[in-house]
Amino acid sequence: MKPRDRRKTQQERSADTTLKLLNATIDLLHDRGLYRMSTSDIAEAAGVSRGALTHHFNSKEEIIAAAVSHQLRNATAGLHEMADGIRQSGGTSDKIVDYLWRMMNDRLFYVTMEYLPEARHNKEFRAAIIPVVKEFHAGLNSVWAELAGQVGVEVEHALVLMNATMCLIRGMIAQSATRDDPAYFDALLDFWKERMRREFMLKNDEYPAGAGEPKQSLAALKISSAKPRHQGAMKGR
């Protein structure tokens, strides 16, 4: 006799409903935009009643802040997983740039462009998302700090490179709204990856004394998971 399926608890059903609402909110932010969606639209897209939505969230602002936090925390988890991979098996600057481009171009920054104007003008909304935005930036820092430690580059310099990379990627994605030209963006990424190889090719005349011996380009060398040769590079981790 086939065993009966276990009935979900109220807590589990509530968590399922919340997840449906958060995912539907991100979908609508991306597909329609913040000002072209309503809580009724979110409920319909999630396949739940509007009453179920209002039971979990008091306002449109509240559910958008929760959805953005959910999306950013998923992205942050991926960043920490990548940092762990670099720590265990090594990595390259090329792989990091490619990963960040895929992550940001996979709806993340398009959604960000929708809520940033609201965050600028709405103090309560801004306060709700700032903590999770800081968590996301900490995840970015961890990836570049791991790479810096593997090759003996100062962490502070690696974080400047990270911020420059993110600024480039954000600008490219913003431009893609009016320019459908994959070859153009590929050329920009290739240029930037070459620049990163040079930055991470440690030379004695380019970095402070004591930074260590010159290293090969990360593009040509898969970094091992050995301890950093330049222990000072991990300062501030």
Rosetta silent file (secondary structure, phi, psi, omega in degrees, C-alpha in Angstrom):
SEQUENCE: MKPRDRRKTQQERSADTTLKLLNATIDLLHDRGLYRMSTSDIAEAAGVSRGALTHHFNSKEEIIAAAVSHQLRNATAGLHEMADGIRQSGGTSDKIVDYLWRMMNDRLFYVTMEYLPEARHNKEFRAAIIPVVKEFHAGLNSVWAELAGQVGVEVEHALVLMNATMCLIRGMIAQSATRDDPAYFDALLDFWKERMRREFMLKNDEYPAGAGEPKQSLAALKISSAKPRHQGAMKGR
SCORE:     score description
SCORE:     0.000 S_00000001
   1 L     0.000  129.776 -177.002    0.000    0.000    0.000 S_00000001
   2 L   -69.035  128.103  179.600    1.436    3.360   -1.030 S_00000001
   3 L   -67.008  145.282  179.368    2.257    5.541    1.978 S_00000001
   4 L   -72.234  141.996  176.501    0.385    8.813    2.216 S_00000001
   5 L   -65.032  140.358  178.895    2.378   11.979    1.516 S_00000001
   6 L   -67.208  132.397  178.613    3.205   13.938    4.631 S_00000001
   7 L   -75.519  132.422 -179.694    1.010   16.985    4.981 S_00000001
   8 L   -67.009  146.623  176.536    3.003   20.230    5.110 S_00000001
   9 L   -75.025  164.536  176.764    2.892   22.215    8.301 S_00000001
  10 H   -59.093  -38.403  179.700    1.406   25.702    8.416 S_00000001
  11 H   -64.355  -41.070  179.009    4.919   27.096    8.762 S_00000001
  12 H   -67.055  -41.173  178.293    6.065   25.233    5.632 S_00000001
  13 H   -64.990  -37.882  178.419    3.033   26.390    3.637 S_00000001
  14 H   -66.204  -41.017  178.560    3.660   29.951    4.745 S_00000001
  15 H   -64.337  -38.819  177.838    7.324   29.719    3.692 S_00000001
  16 H   -62.810  -44.310 -179.908    6.255   28.355    0.289 S_00000001
  17 H   -63.621  -42.895  179.124    3.832   31.231   -0.208 S_00000001
  18 H   -60.480  -44.635 -179.350    6.455   33.779    0.792 S_00000001
  19 H   -63.136  -41.419  177.581    8.967   32.327   -1.656 S_00000001
  20 H   -60.291  -41.484 -178.689    6.398   32.412   -4.485 S_00000001
  21 H   -67.746  -41.706  179.915    5.670   36.060   -3.707 S_00000001
  22 H   -64.987  -44.768  179.441    9.352   37.034   -3.580 S_00000001
  23 H   -64.947  -40.089  178.605   10.140   35.294   -6.870 S_00000001
  24 H   -64.711  -36.653  179.035    7.091   36.821   -8.558 S_00000001
  25 H   -64.005  -44.285  178.294    8.147   40.268   -7.340 S_00000001
  26 H   -63.696  -41.934  178.258   11.616   39.906   -8.864 S_00000001
  27 H   -57.677  -45.587 -177.258   10.074   38.663  -12.122 S_00000001
  28 H   -72.242  -37.185  175.521    7.794   41.689  -12.327 S_00000001
  29 H   -57.884  -42.007 -178.820   10.521   44.153  -11.352 S_00000001
  30 H   -73.648  -43.454 -171.649   12.578   42.815  -14.225 S_00000001
  31 H   -84.199  -31.094 -176.300    9.808   42.403  -16.795 S_00000001
  32 L  -116.918  -36.008 -174.916    7.640   45.462  -16.062 S_00000001
  33 L   102.989  155.557 -173.435    9.496   47.776  -13.724 S_00000001
  34 H   -59.201  -39.115 -173.774    8.731   49.057  -10.243 S_00000001
  35 H   -90.563    3.704  178.007    6.168   51.653  -11.314 S_00000001
  36 H  -118.085   24.939  178.504    4.293   49.324  -13.684 S_00000001
  37 L  -138.112  149.900  179.568    3.444   46.656  -11.137 S_00000001
  38 L  -127.089  169.589  176.869    0.999   46.449   -8.245 S_00000001
  39 H   -64.309  -31.877  176.055    0.511   44.118   -5.296 S_00000001
  40 H   -63.946  -39.428  176.803   -2.439   42.608   -7.187 S_00000001
  41 H   -62.545  -41.979 -179.416   -0.065   41.856  -10.085 S_00000001
  42 H   -63.183  -46.735  179.924    2.385   40.219   -7.694 S_00000001
  43 H   -60.227  -44.701  179.871   -0.314   38.035   -6.124 S_00000001
  44 H   -62.445  -44.516 -179.601   -1.595   36.968   -9.546 S_00000001
  45 H   -65.166  -31.759  179.769    1.907   36.143  -10.807 S_00000001
  46 H   -81.751  -13.604 -178.632    2.585   34.136   -7.637 S_00000001
  47 L    75.329   30.889  178.080   -0.693   32.249   -7.964 S_00000001
  48 L  -128.401  167.579  178.948   -1.969   33.336   -4.555 S_00000001
  49 L   -77.335  159.234  177.419   -4.773   35.575   -3.362 S_00000001
  50 H   -66.266  -29.344  176.755   -4.208   39.224   -2.590 S_00000001
  51 H   -63.723  -37.206  177.317   -5.283   38.411    0.964 S_00000001
  52 H   -65.567  -37.893  178.122   -2.413   35.928    1.225 S_00000001
  53 H   -63.697  -49.095 -177.165   -0.026   38.654    0.067 S_00000001
  54 H   -68.500  -20.781  175.033   -1.276   41.195    2.596 S_00000001
  55 H   -68.321  -32.869 -176.986   -1.046   38.535    5.320 S_00000001
  56 H   -95.530  -30.627 -176.194    2.702   38.291    4.682 S_00000001
  57 L  -137.007  137.413 -174.975    3.520   41.852    3.605 S_00000001
  58 L   -83.205  -20.660 -175.291    1.946   45.146    4.611 S_00000001
  59 L  -156.641  167.807  175.451    2.804   47.154    1.504 S_00000001
  60 H   -61.877  -41.852  179.920    4.317   47.122   -1.961 S_00000001
  61 H   -60.607  -41.087 -177.538    7.488   48.716   -0.575 S_00000001
  62 H   -65.504  -43.748 -178.438    7.823   45.994    2.051 S_00000001
  63 H   -71.479  -33.673  177.521    7.533   43.101   -0.404 S_00000001
  64 H   -66.887  -43.566  177.815    9.920   44.761   -2.876 S_00000001
  65 H   -61.188  -40.558  179.103   12.504   45.299   -0.127 S_00000001
  66 H   -67.239  -39.639 -179.926   12.106   41.659    0.941 S_00000001
  67 H   -67.169  -42.418  178.101   12.395   40.414   -2.651 S_00000001
  68 H   -62.561  -42.377  178.301   15.505   42.489   -3.317 S_00000001
  69 H   -62.055  -41.362  179.167   17.051   41.187   -0.083 S_00000001
  70 H   -62.993  -45.125  179.926   16.233   37.614   -1.124 S_00000001
  71 H   -63.931  -44.951 -178.610   17.808   38.094   -4.552 S_00000001
  72 H   -66.901  -37.302  179.804   20.942   39.743   -3.143 S_00000001
  73 H   -67.352  -35.823  174.943   21.408   37.079   -0.464 S_00000001
  74 H   -63.680  -42.835  178.270   21.275   34.358   -3.125 S_00000001
  75 H   -64.516  -39.626  179.391   23.905   36.262   -5.130 S_00000001
  76 H   -63.651  -40.234  177.992   26.011   36.730   -1.988 S_00000001
  77 H   -60.858  -39.728  177.507   25.887   32.994   -1.260 S_00000001
  78 H   -64.563  -37.632  178.318   27.219   32.361   -4.764 S_00000001
  79 H   -65.116  -43.688  179.046   30.069   34.809   -4.195 S_00000001
  80 H   -65.842  -34.682  176.452   31.101   33.124   -0.953 S_00000001
  81 H   -64.234  -39.812  177.628   30.959   29.747   -2.714 S_00000001
  82 H   -65.849  -41.657  178.186   33.288   31.103   -5.382 S_00000001
  83 H   -60.488  -40.597  177.428   35.659   32.466   -2.718 S_00000001
  84 H   -63.176  -39.340  178.522   35.724   29.019   -1.098 S_00000001
  85 H   -63.128  -40.324  177.271   36.533   27.484   -4.480 S_00000001
  86 H   -64.662  -40.516 -179.555   39.469   29.856   -4.943 S_00000001
  87 H   -63.407  -38.854 -175.946   40.677   29.022   -1.432 S_00000001
  88 H   -83.953  -41.815 -170.025   40.516   25.285   -2.115 S_00000001
  89 H  -125.139   -3.586 -177.311   41.516   24.982   -5.766 S_00000001
  90 L    89.225  176.476 -178.701   42.720   28.372   -6.993 S_00000001
  91 L  -171.005  179.878  179.606   41.242   30.642   -9.629 S_00000001
  92 L  -133.409  156.834  176.470   41.951   33.293  -12.239 S_00000001
  93 H   -64.463  -33.217  177.065   40.986   36.899  -12.728 S_00000001
  94 H   -57.865  -47.026 -177.657   39.407   35.898  -16.062 S_00000001
  95 H   -64.257  -37.238  180.000   37.042   33.503  -14.309 S_00000001
  96 H   -66.748  -46.175  179.500   36.073   36.103  -11.734 S_00000001
  97 H   -61.139  -43.904  179.143   35.273   38.760  -14.351 S_00000001
  98 H   -62.523  -41.457  179.723   33.234   36.242  -16.376 S_00000001
  99 H   -63.618  -45.390 -179.359   31.353   35.129  -13.257 S_00000001
 100 H   -64.233  -38.462  177.872   30.529   38.690  -12.207 S_00000001
 101 H   -62.706  -46.254  179.468   29.332   39.547  -15.715 S_00000001
 102 H   -63.091  -44.310 -177.886   27.016   36.514  -15.793 S_00000001
 103 H   -62.417  -48.449 -176.832   25.731   37.200  -12.292 S_00000001
 104 H   -72.429  -33.161 -177.858   24.992   40.890  -12.867 S_00000001
 105 H   -80.090  -13.874  178.528   23.642   40.371  -16.388 S_00000001
 106 H   -88.890   60.961  174.903   21.273   37.630  -15.206 S_00000001
 107 H    77.560  -21.878 -172.496   18.604   40.124  -14.078 S_00000001
 108 H   -58.281  -51.011 -177.126   20.466   41.235  -10.944 S_00000001
 109 H   -79.340  -27.206  174.337   21.522   44.685  -12.128 S_00000001
 110 H   -61.329  -42.175  176.172   18.415   45.211  -14.257 S_00000001
 111 H   -65.583  -40.547  178.673   16.386   44.773  -11.069 S_00000001
 112 H   -57.771  -42.243  179.969   18.823   47.043   -9.230 S_00000001
 113 H   -63.301  -24.273  178.496   18.210   49.817  -11.773 S_00000001
 114 H   -75.029  -39.456 -174.407   14.500   49.572  -10.989 S_00000001
 115 H   -95.308  -13.572 -178.907   14.755   50.060   -7.245 S_00000001
 116 H   -59.049  -43.812  177.966   17.700   52.480   -7.003 S_00000001
 117 H   -59.649  -36.514  177.897   15.578   55.598   -7.723 S_00000001
 118 H   -67.211  -40.797  179.070   13.188   54.534   -4.962 S_00000001
 119 H   -64.017  -32.438 -179.459   16.092   53.977   -2.564 S_00000001
 120 H   -67.803  -37.540 -172.724   17.383   57.446   -3.360 S_00000001
 121 H  -103.254  -13.677 -174.287   14.138   59.201   -2.462 S_00000001
 122 L  -116.305  105.189 -174.424   12.570   56.857    0.119 S_00000001
 123 H   -63.285  -40.899 -178.513   14.464   56.753    3.436 S_00000001
 124 H   -65.177  -43.299  178.913   12.526   53.795    4.862 S_00000001
 125 H   -64.372  -43.962  179.037   13.061   51.712    1.736 S_00000001
 126 H   -59.993  -43.932 -179.665   16.750   52.641    1.640 S_00000001
 127 H   -63.409  -31.648 -178.111   17.194   51.677    5.291 S_00000001
 128 H   -72.287  -31.728 -175.034   15.572   48.303    4.618 S_00000001
 129 H   -99.161  -17.388 -176.614   17.932   47.303    1.811 S_00000001
 130 H   -57.783  -43.363 -179.150   21.241   48.833    2.957 S_00000001
 131 H   -58.633  -43.166 -177.575   22.156   45.938    5.326 S_00000001
 132 H   -74.948  -28.520  173.898   21.784   43.285    2.621 S_00000001
 133 H   -64.332  -39.799  177.521   23.598   45.468    0.073 S_00000001
 134 H   -64.549  -37.079  176.591   26.512   45.607    2.524 S_00000001
 135 H   -62.755  -40.951  179.268   26.408   41.810    2.801 S_00000001
 136 H   -62.286  -44.667  179.760   26.614   41.575   -0.990 S_00000001
 137 H   -65.921  -33.786  175.998   29.649   43.883   -1.105 S_00000001
 138 H   -64.835  -35.932  176.096   31.305   41.822    1.628 S_00000001
 139 H   -64.390  -42.127  175.495   30.819   38.772   -0.599 S_00000001
 140 H   -59.942  -45.405 -179.849   32.512   40.577   -3.485 S_00000001
 141 H   -57.972  -39.190 -176.074   35.383   41.552   -1.205 S_00000001
 142 H   -65.164  -37.116  179.493   35.879   37.941   -0.135 S_00000001
 143 H   -63.365  -50.751 -176.729   36.343   36.746   -3.728 S_00000001
 144 H   -70.518  -32.365  177.923   38.981   39.335   -4.589 S_00000001
 145 H   -66.241  -38.698  177.713   40.719   39.003   -1.210 S_00000001
 146 H   -63.037  -44.828  179.880   41.125   35.260   -1.763 S_00000001
 147 H   -63.792  -42.183  178.902   42.624   35.833   -5.196 S_00000001
 148 H   -59.747  -43.093 -179.250   44.911   38.540   -3.827 S_00000001
 149 H   -64.719  -32.533 -178.538   46.127   36.212   -1.095 S_00000001
 150 H   -68.493  -32.673 -173.115   46.940   33.463   -3.584 S_00000001
 151 H  -112.948   -0.202  176.302   49.278   35.613   -5.659 S_00000001
 152 L    82.232   27.045  174.062   50.662   38.095   -3.147 S_00000001
 153 L   -94.277  141.377  178.347   48.841   41.236   -4.259 S_00000001
 154 L   -58.519  134.002 -178.187   47.852   43.698   -1.551 S_00000001
 155 H   -58.724  -40.160 -178.809   44.197   43.190   -0.619 S_00000001
 156 H   -59.179  -39.600  179.109   43.549   46.939   -0.714 S_00000001
 157 H   -69.127  -40.206  178.841   44.714   47.061   -4.343 S_00000001
 158 H   -62.050  -36.152 -179.557   42.618   44.000   -5.247 S_00000001
 159 H   -71.355  -31.902  172.312   39.514   45.665   -3.809 S_00000001
 160 H   -62.654  -42.893  178.325   40.129   48.770   -5.951 S_00000001
 161 H   -63.821  -38.073  177.799   40.259   46.448   -8.964 S_00000001
 162 H   -62.014  -47.163 -179.083   37.033   44.796   -7.816 S_00000001
 163 H   -65.032  -38.085  176.720   35.212   48.112   -7.558 S_00000001
 164 H   -64.011  -40.165  177.848   36.515   49.202  -10.949 S_00000001
 165 H   -62.381  -45.164 -179.043   35.311   45.902  -12.428 S_00000001
 166 H   -66.314  -37.476  177.358   31.849   46.309  -10.918 S_00000001
 167 H   -63.959  -41.609  177.659   31.593   49.905  -12.150 S_00000001
 168 H   -61.752  -48.683 -177.209   32.487   48.770  -15.672 S_00000001
 169 H   -63.176  -42.490  178.434   29.951   45.920  -15.590 S_00000001
 170 H   -61.238  -43.107  179.430   27.177   48.138  -14.224 S_00000001
 171 H   -64.335  -39.191  178.364   27.834   50.694  -16.943 S_00000001
 172 H   -63.763  -43.144 -179.109   27.818   48.021  -19.635 S_00000001
 173 H   -67.586  -40.054  176.871   24.508   46.593  -18.442 S_00000001
 174 H   -60.650  -40.688  179.959   22.947   50.053  -18.234 S_00000001
 175 H   -68.258  -29.999 -177.782   24.081   50.720  -21.794 S_00000001
 176 H   -64.505  -16.493  177.992   22.665   47.388  -22.978 S_00000001
 177 L   -63.319  -27.596 -178.960   19.160   48.765  -22.395 S_00000001
 178 L  -121.683    3.577  179.932   19.574   50.812  -25.579 S_00000001
 179 L  -136.689  107.373  178.613   22.347   48.893  -27.350 S_00000001
 180 L   -96.269   87.967 -172.316   21.866   45.291  -28.443 S_00000001
 181 L  -148.641   78.979 -177.076   25.418   44.520  -29.548 S_00000001
 182 H   -54.956  -38.378 -178.769   26.975   41.378  -27.987 S_00000001
 183 H   -62.588  -37.687  179.101   30.232   41.780  -29.940 S_00000001
 184 H   -62.399  -46.422 -178.080   30.686   45.277  -28.513 S_00000001
 185 H   -72.539  -34.730  175.539   30.274   44.067  -24.933 S_00000001
 186 H   -61.400  -40.688  179.847   32.454   41.002  -25.517 S_00000001
 187 H   -64.189  -39.407  177.660   35.240   43.293  -26.752 S_00000001
 188 H   -64.124  -43.651  178.962   34.945   45.417  -23.607 S_00000001
 189 H   -63.733  -42.322  178.699   35.110   42.349  -21.385 S_00000001
 190 H   -61.683  -41.937  177.271   38.132   41.001  -23.262 S_00000001
 191 H   -60.191  -45.439 -176.109   39.883   44.349  -22.876 S_00000001
 192 H   -69.593  -36.615  178.295   39.136   44.447  -19.157 S_00000001
 193 H   -64.369  -39.245  176.102   40.237   40.853  -18.564 S_00000001
 194 H   -63.244  -39.535  177.616   43.565   41.607  -20.206 S_00000001
 195 H   -62.668  -41.711  179.071   43.894   44.656  -17.968 S_00000001
 196 H   -65.164  -37.323  177.332   43.207   42.507  -14.893 S_00000001
 197 H   -58.902  -42.978 -179.324   45.855   39.988  -15.966 S_00000001
 198 H   -66.445  -39.460 -178.887   48.400   42.794  -16.035 S_00000001
 199 H   -65.656  -36.751 -178.826   47.273   44.136  -12.667 S_00000001
 200 L   -89.717    2.952  174.662   47.583   40.727  -11.050 S_00000001
 201 L   -88.435   90.623 -171.467   50.969   40.060  -12.688 S_00000001
 202 L   -66.784  124.864  176.961   52.988   41.110   -9.667 S_00000001
 203 L  -127.118  143.692 -175.151   56.234   42.918  -10.510 S_00000001
 204 L   -61.168  -30.708 -177.564   58.695   44.337   -8.025 S_00000001
 205 L   -87.158    1.467 -178.453   58.728   47.753   -9.691 S_00000001
 206 L  -107.248  -21.603 -175.714   54.920   48.047   -9.662 S_00000001
 207 L  -126.861  165.753 -175.469   54.113   47.307   -6.032 S_00000001
 208 L   -57.858  153.206  178.187   55.585   48.253   -2.654 S_00000001
 209 L   -57.756  142.316  179.515   58.883   46.753   -1.518 S_00000001
 210 L    89.036    1.338 -178.415   58.460   43.415    0.215 S_00000001
 211 L   -73.704  -13.764  176.815   55.470   42.403   -1.844 S_00000001
 212 L   114.256  177.402 -177.740   57.344   39.319   -3.028 S_00000001
 213 L   -75.090  157.891  178.467   58.860   37.932   -6.200 S_00000001
 214 L   -59.290  143.047  178.659   57.245   38.465   -9.626 S_00000001
 215 L  -115.450  159.549  175.913   54.435   36.037  -10.416 S_00000001
 216 L   -72.705  160.143  175.983   53.077   34.735  -13.691 S_00000001
 217 L   -60.538  139.237  177.205   49.876   36.129  -15.155 S_00000001
 218 L   -63.697  -24.862  179.864   46.776   34.536  -13.667 S_00000001
 219 L   -67.719  -28.596 -177.158   45.484   34.043  -17.194 S_00000001
 220 L  -100.095  -14.008 -173.981   48.357   31.672  -17.917 S_00000001
 221 L  -128.115  123.539  173.600   48.700   30.085  -14.495 S_00000001
 222 L   -81.252  117.670 -173.313   46.048   28.303  -12.464 S_00000001
 223 L   -70.127  135.825  178.547   46.822   29.340   -8.931 S_00000001
 224 L   -78.344  170.428 -179.603   47.349   26.514   -6.445 S_00000001
 225 L   -93.648   20.773  178.207   45.646   26.383   -3.078 S_00000001
 226 L   -67.631  165.238  179.043   48.948   26.736   -1.223 S_00000001
 227 L   -62.765  146.698  178.722   49.346   29.311    1.514 S_00000001
 228 L   -57.914  138.570  177.888   49.885   32.875    0.241 S_00000001
 229 L   -73.993  -27.480 -179.048   53.534   33.724   -0.250 S_00000001
 230 L  -107.999   90.414 -174.139   52.858   37.265    0.871 S_00000001
 231 H   -60.487  -28.170 -179.690   51.224   36.859    4.287 S_00000001
 232 H   -67.290  -16.068 -178.953   50.659   40.584    4.564 S_00000001
 233 H   -66.085  -22.268 -176.740   48.250   40.395    1.641 S_00000001
 234 H   -89.873    5.645  177.320   45.624   38.891    3.905 S_00000001
 235 L   -56.416  128.876  175.127   45.645   41.884    6.220 S_00000001
 236 L    89.017    5.382  178.880   42.133   43.041    6.910 S_00000001
 237 L   -70.805    0.000    0.000   40.362   39.817    5.803 S_00000001
